[in-house]
Amino acid sequence: MSGMLAVVCFPGSNCEHDVAAAWESVGGTAAIVWHTATSLGDADAVVLPGGFAHGDYLRPGAIARFSPVMDAVARFAAGGGPVVGICNGFQVLTEAGLLPGALYRNSGLRFLCKTVECEVASTDSVLTGGARAGQVLRLPINHYEGNYTCDERTLLELESEERVVLRYRGENPNGSVHAIAGITNRERNVVGVMPHPERASDPLLGSADGRLLLESLLVASATVRRWAGGNGTGPESVHASGPAAS
Amino acid sequence: MKFTAVVEITGREGIADPQGLTIERALPALGFDGIEQVHVGKLIRFVLEAPDEAAARARVTSMCDRLLANPVIEQASIRLETEAAPA
């Protein structure tokens, strides 16, 4: 079976079924993994979905970071496996230190729920590999704390290394620095985005532009699978090292 | 010794505080003039046991670094109060 996606579900996640359904609509197979799991099974890719993990207590993602599954996610990412955080999942990835920076209250102090235009700023990531640079995608956002920020040095690195993957086009809805809507890590296998590709996966939903991103992830997950079989450094050998210590 | 720790968390300098700004604009509407630098944050209070104040401060500082505050966007100030001995 290829294209197996582990969709991590924390108490308070609410987009896990949407992600699984959208993933299956582009040809993958999905399994929802509860946050207490210490292994991701035979996953080829991982998505941390949107929602309000652990009620967003303290800060969004601050408590989710301590869920047992996050050790497995960190090992999977360290082995080169594709990991994508969407909305609340992006917040979890920054709190877990898998992506730099932080997301805080929208500059307009309003919860935002609308479709916005995003420009693909870099195609060098597991989520944007199939897109064209500069391509405009219509994607829904749905957040109160989506205002991305980071220190000057990090911002310089993100820009010079072309690690901003998505940027809001036109009006910046939440005040994020450099209109950032999504970033990737240095290795390009961990991506966080505020817009929801899974909610733009069918024309009936108002846009099907998110499919391109999910299809890119599907391609990336197949590549990782080959690595895993090829030289033993992929996620499967990581899994073979046994359950997390915690 | 028991200490009451009061941790005040506010946005770092340069991080927009729209709630503070909104309150700052609202107060003059009620006639409270001369108000500036309004900041909204959160307060975490707890009791902890430590051999002395320096040790208590070190523990609370570590808690702030690792969980209570996110240093990218927040700053924490710590106040320690000695628990009053029961009468």
Interface residues (C-beta under 8 A of the other chain):
Chain A: L58 R59 A62 T94 E95 G101 A102 Y104 R105 S107 G108 L109 N147 T149 C150 D151 G175
Chain B: G11 I15 A16 P18 Q19 T22 L67 L68 N70 V72 I73
